[in-house]
Amino acid sequence: MAAGLTQTPGYPVSKRMSPRYEGTFAYVTVKDRMPRILTQVIDTIHREQEKLKELHGEAGTEDVKSAIGQLSELRYEMQTSKPMVPIKVGVDVKEWAMVFDAYRSQLQGEEPQWFSVSWLFAECYMYRKIAEVLHTSTFLKDFDPFAAQKEASFRSSLPQITALIGYLSRLIGQSKHSPSELRVEFEHLLLLCLWGNKMDLSMMASVDDYDGGQEHLSSLDAGPHAQELRTNILADHSTALWELLQLVSTPKEGYRRIDFVLDNAGFEIVSDLCLAEWLLSEGFADKVQFHLKQLPWFVSDALIKDFDWTLESLASHDDTAMAELGRKWKARVKEGSMAVTDHPFWTTSFEYAAMKTVAPELYKQLSQAFLVFFKGDLNYRKLLADRNWLYTETFSMALGGFEPTNVCALRTLKADLVTGLAPGVAERAASENKDWMITGQYAVLQVHNKK
């Protein structure tokens, strides 16, 4: 067993993770994973060339060549740790300039370089530059280079989606449940929602041994399967979450909205919808609001158009239960018990403790919800400011004062930071899998109650 494992080796304790530390997962990400993803984006855009040539002639061809040239230059600059070029186009130019100014201040006026900045900044910046290149093109302004992958992921998960929706349909079609039955149902859907986060296309595309498998989702019967889903959860606050929900189990005006800050399209967004539907159907919320990205982000992150595409795909499916729920969810969006929204803050590199200052209107919006679920690895990293916390530091302390409302993080581990673990838990996981923090094999379900 790995003895005395207190924090991730290779980074200073409590400091932001950075690719400057060779041998760390941050270093490997910027050196290998991100160039690989950028190459895939370039290849995807190249495949658009014939289509654009047919539509727009040589102007279409030149537009593709220009975009590919800029992205190839971006890849070169990344791999050789050249100075990073500020974001020049978009509604968030001011916010990105704030971070560049902070780095220039640290570097005596020099521009930040790829391997000297924080991992979170480097990774977010790459996706933001991809969006800038596309937005400044003539014919690729609205092109999502990850759309085909997201849609293919949805289709490949249809057996699991069909089973999940069938399971939910049976639950909400039953007669009134006892409190103990409600808790079993909730926790099982919660765990399925948690493990749905394992299906991450950015990891599948860039980590050779990443297992985005669906073994956790192969059976949806509660009972023994629910226990199986708990096996690799390293911090499980589901009891605290259930107790929190009891506060909204009876109507109280202005107090019963639950928000989801979403992560991946595909199976995961369906698992989010299923948990949201159960909360609405069983009277734990009057409204659920989903927060999505404005820009193509981290390969599989969901945009509003991915959300809409998912509902339409379900509503038009041959499976009766899927079609019924798809139509029901479209109706909920139309009448308002489900809402979708996006905000440019979600596609910046800021940690969430900065939200109150950088995006006060978004912070206020979250504060109007009773509870916010933050899904996935990137949201977790931003909650924790991407710092190398001691594994046993409390989740609440690591939030750095971010508490617009009650917070729940549902995350499978795909980056080498975590907090809120009991003593000995990290050692056990490391003895079972030396890459325990990056393979999606383990998860955390953590809650912070607003004081």
Phi, psi and omega in degrees: 000143178288106185274147173065032180276106186250333178202171183292124179291151176104336177246151171296147181294134175068004178266160178295138178290147186209148176289356177294341182267099184299143179090348179277167178293329175298316179297314180297323180298311182287325182286319189240310188291312184294317174299326179295316178296319179297321176298320178294323176296315179300316179298319180296317179293322179301324181290347177276352190298314182296319179298315181289329177294319178296322183280323191231006179069211183297333178298322177295317178299314181294326179296316178296315180300320180296314180298316180296320178299315180294319180289327176294321176295319177300316179298317178298314180299321178296310186291337180253010177052049176282166176302144181273137184269127182303153174290130186245344186228133176134167182287348185251018182303317182298318182293319177292325179297326178301318181289318177300318179297321179296319177293319178299324178296320178291330188256023179052044174092351179284152176286145177294152178243158190304319185264010178249348183269178176290152178301316182300317179294314182300316184289314179296321180299319180301313181293326179291324177291323175302314180298322180295316178301315180293318184293329181272001174282175179270318189243000183247016186304320184255013184280130175256108183292352181252358186301315182297321178294320180295318180292321177295323178297318177301312183295322180290340180263007185303322177300318179290321178296317179299316180295318181296314181292323175298319178297313179298319181299322177293321181296310186282350177270354181280164176291174185308134185262154173284161178305321180292322178293320178299318181295318178300314180298313181300311185294327178291315177295325177298316181292322177295323176295319178298307185287341172300337179292347181293336184278084187242114185290332180293327177285317180298328183279342191227355178238113189301322185256017178289132180256100176268027189296169187245024182296330178291343188247013186285335178225137184246012177284133179290178180093242182302322181294322178299320178295321177299321180294338181276344192306315185255023174273117187278335175218118189236104179257027185296328177295315178297324179292318178297318178297322177297319182293338178296338179289341179241020180284349172238145186303139175207110191303136177077011189232000193239035172260136176240132182251150172237122169267105194280163176242266192268147167285183180085218182302320188299317182294329176292320178295326175295315179298321181294317177296318179298317180298318179298316180298321178288313185294326182267007171083022177267353178206149172265337182210142172239131180244131180254130178256124183236173181274153175269338186234152171305128196212128174048040176068296190254005179298143188274132171261169177301322180292333173291320177299311180297318179298320179297312180298318180295320179296320177292314185296333182260008184282154180289333179292127187298313182296319179296315180296318181297315180290323177301315178293322179297318181290324174298319178293321179298318178297320182293319183269347169108356178285342165239138179225149176237142181209159173222170183200140181297340180299326183296340179247036166251182179258008183290140168290160187286342175295341179273352187301320184300329180270315187280322182225067186299330180291326176289319177301317179297321180297315178296326183292344179278350176271155175283326185210142174236124171272126173255116186264133163091178190288313182295318176301320179296316179300320180288327174300321184264008181060021177054040180259154180275071181292153167301140182300332183266000174298146182288148176301317181300317179295320183291342178292345175064031179092001178283109178204068176298333179195194174292139188236136173229124177259126175243111191210129166269143189283118178225014175212152193272053169218145177195155178215172178079021180268145174289154178305135178092343183292315179298319179299319180297313181297318181295328178288335179275327182204114183297336177259036189301336186270351189231004186258355183078007181285332183244162184214164171228146177228098192236143185234139169236121177272126178299132182284000000 
